[in-house]
Amino acid sequence: MNPNRMRILLTLGRLPKALELARCLNGAGCDVFVAEPFGLHVCKASNAVRKSFKVRAPNLDADGYLRDLLDIIEATGIEMVIPVSEEVVHVSRLRALLPAHARLFAPDHETVLRLHNKLSFMELVQRLGLRGPPTFPAASEAARAFAADHDFVLKPALGCSGKGLRLCHKGEEIALSAPGETLVLQRRITGREISSLSICDSGRVLGTSLYRGLVFSGTVSTCFERVESGSANDWIAAFVERTHYSGFIAFDMIVDAAGDAWPIECNPRLTSGLHFMNHGDLAACVLGTQISGCVRQKPQAAFQEGHTTLLEAYGAIFRPAEFARRIGCMARARDVLWSSRDPLPFLLMTPLSWPVLQQVLFTGASFGEAATRDIEWRNSPYSKVTSDDGKAAV
């Protein structure tokens, strides 16, 4: 290894956004390593990744997972650890355990968990004096009173990938889930659904991508396009400033008929918005060589994970209009895996994705569900929700 090249560990390799970040950082002169519970993943074949390590799945052995990461950090001299997806809640526990030569590009565990929990996030929004839909513990009297007069959404407080989401009409009975899982009831906002990704430093937004899904696998978009919303940008800037946030942060939002953006969930991690960001600017922000100005956007307006989007297009083949729409979306979107300088992840996508594909084929899970089952915090032995107030206990 070249001692002059910064050594970075990505804590997941199965998703296109991990590959995007690996290529970005490798292009900036870094040695990129990947820790991944799956033996096969798209980053494994990339020439942007120096080495991949197989680690224990955090949902099977949470403490063993952290020990595996620490072993990699010590053995390779990792200087920065960057979480990629839902594993961020687990990885945030590393902060207090890292050796002096390494740092975590993510907030502390308490902050990550507060933002990941859908109820405590909305409580924080309210305390900050920002716009947000009324949100309650689903088992509370306040929730029952609100549901009698308003359309609402039910979802697990610690859910991800849209699992357990239910859209309900006013007056409808609140169906609670199994004991031990706290549900959140939130006012249903109608309008245009958009997503965001921002990179921040000490309360300043260095760059934001706003985008909307065009084709979906379950609730996860596989083809998406850049959008504009001044209201969303203003809300994000206010939230980041008032929380003095640093790192990656993302929001799911709905822009209503008046043009106001309403946050409905927070993801304190990377999202597909990464694909829109200029590599040079992004790498400079991550590495700390640029802490002012704005991360520029790539010229392309739409991106896709083509293999999955094609499957979703064929899923609509007996609905000609929808099939044609999905194929049209594919025709104008750039594939996030393809690179002439790094072709193998695209060419070997199917075999490299087998750990995810086999769950989709044999259990009926969506791609989003299959890709996060072993890493989501909801099923971790450390994920606890105290009584019915929805506040996460660590």
Secondary structure, DSSP 8 states (H G I E B T S, - for coil): --TTS-EEEES--SSHHHHHHHHHHHHTT-EEEEEESSS--GGGG-TT-SEEEE---TTT-HHHHHHHHHHHHHHHT--EEE--STTHHHHGGGGGG--TT-EESS--HHHHHHHHSHHHHHHHHHHTT-----EEETTSHHHHHHHTTS-EEEEETT--TTTT-EEE-TT------STT--EEEEE---SEEEEEEEEEETTEEEEEEEEEEEEEETTEEEEEEE---HHHHHHHHHHHHHHT--EEEEEEEEE-TTS-EEEEEEESS--GGGGGB-HHHHHHHHHTS--SS---B-S-SEEE-HHHHHHHHHTTTTSHHHHHHHHHHHHTSEESS--TTS-HHHHTHHHHTHHHHHHHHHH---HHHHHHTTT-GGGSTT-EE-TTT--EE-
